Amino acid sequence: MNELATLMQPESQSTHTPSVAIIGGGIAGATAAVHMAELGLNVHLIEKGSGLVSGPPICHLHAGGNLYREISTEQCIELLKQSIDTIRLYPQTVNKRPTVIAVPYSDGGSPEELYERLITIQDCYAQLVEKDSANKVLGEPADYYKFYSRDEIEALAELEQPAQPSTIDEWLIPFAKHTDLEVLKFPVVAVQEYGWSVFRIAASATLALEKMPNCQLKTDTQVIGVEESEQGWALECLDSDGQVEFLHVEYLVNACGYETGSIDDLAQKPRERLVEFKAAYVTNWPECQELWPEVIFHGPRGTPNGMAQLTPYPDGIFQLHGMTKDITLFEDGLVASDNASSQPSLPLRLKSKIQKGWDEEVIVERSRRAIEHMSRFIPDYQRAHEFGTPLFGAQQIPGKDDTLRAADVTFEGKHYARVEVVKGSSAYEAAIKLVEQWQLFDYQSQTIEQLHPVTLALTSTEIEQKAKQLAELRTYPQQLAQYYGQ
Ligand SMILES: Cc1cc2nc3c(=O)[nH]c(=O)nc-3n(C[C@H](O)[C@H](O)[C@H](O)COP(=O)(O)OP(=O)(O)OC[C@H]3O[C@@H](n4cnc5c(N)ncnc54)[C@H](O)[C@@H]3O)c2cc1C
């Protein structure tokens, strides 16, 4: 790599259009590319896989961070703001249905603990809507959350759900009918935390980038060397035919997800970080004809009573998380960087799952445990069965705090940045920070909609169609790509 700087061909200085290379086409890199390409910059997006946004799953938007009791109110508010901007950028990617948060007796907490934080988040949402009506993407601020007593839930259990639920009460009918209310503390809360389709995000970013000639999208291409030079950065890229290409750009963005540390090592920009491997399971409950909300049953993480989470899709398909070591979490699944390398090293058995996939029997065994875990709260769920490849992967967490959820971008030197999002909704803010820090564009007072005409011209039909193709290609049921909710 020493001769790399001399091999590179500096770009013409006459255009004055800044050139940016983004390594990694997950939600972080793809969103940075979409944003910068919409601004007219000269963007190179380099992804070693065959498509964009195909890393670890993204199933929840986290607009308010209410799924996490352990995080600060500040992080919740940051996630709320970031999520609102993200829906405005990718409006066709969310599944609009509420989330029920229930505290069972097997958990040490109490439902009232959620109350104060919800009021603060609701106030913040109301202010954002007052400031700009385009921020009203989570419904009426007054309906952001609603508490339910046991009597109220029992009354809902007597009702029939309409074909398309429109109120929070209507969404809660299946929960009221099928949940074992004896195991829950009351009240339970319903909050406007929406689902998020990773396949429709992948489709939106891919379709938008394909329409913008100032973005060079290189898939099946791995960056194997980077070197800082006077003019910026030189990159050594290896494509799937074994061809090596050198690229020179002024700015370099490292958006390699859980592999961000490997590029930090090449760039000699050390950084502390954690990496965690996790999985969720795709299941089918064939008898289920109702439209469920998302449901969270709280529990202490990493114990046999860990949180159980039900994420609904069309046609009785549900994704399950169980925050126990033999369902979603894995022994030695959380690893840290050290002095020798910024890249935390996962155990080989977990790396092999990412690179080669899962053994069928492990899929069945872990899915079965996830189903049993859920049926402690929803007894009828016992009738569900596993339904194919789990949603899994490793995610990065910058620093040392494994509860951090709102993180975005860090800069090193003049022209090197790493985007390290823990939640996908932080990706758009990270992109803005890149542009602002490097003074690549003067936003003036343009809105998200004005800044992204190409992305916002995509239709719901073309996005869903592309998303279904991607789901099939990646061996997941098409229901995970379809619209669900209002
Ligand atoms: C089980 C599970 C559930 C999750 N659920 C949610 C959720 O509901 N909501 C949410 O917001 N987040 C969720 N997350 C977290 C979320 O998946 C990640 O934070 C997010 O995908 C990170 O995006 P990214 O773009 O930073 O990284 P990635 O998606 O990992 O993308 C990085 C890309 O870089 C590429 N790359 C790496 N090295 C190179 C190289 N040398 N050259 C070229 N390309 C390279 C990789 O191929 C990859 O495509 C979940 C994570 C897990 C594990």
The ligand as an ORCA input file, in Angstrom:
! r2SCAN-3c Opt
* xyz 0 1
  C     -30.788     -8.614     15.787
  C     -30.656     -7.148     15.522
  C     -31.807     -6.369     15.486
  C     -31.704     -5.010     15.231
  N     -32.844     -4.270     15.180
  C     -32.780     -2.964     14.887
  C     -33.953     -2.191     14.766
  O     -35.056     -2.695     14.934
  N     -33.840     -0.874     14.460
  C     -32.632     -0.284     14.252
  O     -32.589      0.903     13.951
  N     -31.498     -0.988     14.369
  C     -31.536     -2.312     14.673
  N     -30.390     -3.031     14.785
  C     -29.118     -2.337     14.592
  C     -28.881     -2.070     13.126
  O     -29.013     -3.258     12.397
  C     -27.477     -1.532     12.897
  O     -27.154     -0.553     13.798
  C     -27.377     -0.941     11.503
  O     -27.707     -1.886     10.538
  C     -25.982     -0.445     11.268
  O     -25.927      0.051      9.972
  P     -24.540      0.363      9.324
  O     -24.794      0.933      8.000
  O     -23.713      1.136     10.280
  O     -23.800     -1.059      9.229
  P     -24.068     -2.317      8.284
  O     -25.477     -2.470      7.945
  O     -23.370     -3.446      8.955
  O     -23.316     -1.919      6.951
  C     -21.927     -1.900      6.830
  C     -21.581     -2.332      5.426
  O     -20.182     -2.186      5.228
  C     -19.769     -3.190      4.340
  N     -18.316     -3.329      4.469
  C     -17.620     -3.694      5.570
  N     -16.293     -3.671      5.314
  C     -16.161     -3.275      4.021
  C     -15.030     -3.047      3.170
  N     -13.779     -3.216      3.608
  N     -15.255     -2.669      1.885
  C     -16.526     -2.474      1.415
  N     -17.634     -2.675      2.193
  C     -17.447     -3.057      3.473
  C     -20.539     -4.417      4.802
  O     -20.632     -5.392      3.782
  C     -21.889     -3.807      5.170
  O     -22.828     -3.896      4.131
  C     -30.437     -4.400     15.025
  C     -29.285     -5.185     15.042
  C     -29.375     -6.543     15.280
  C     -28.114     -7.345     15.287
*
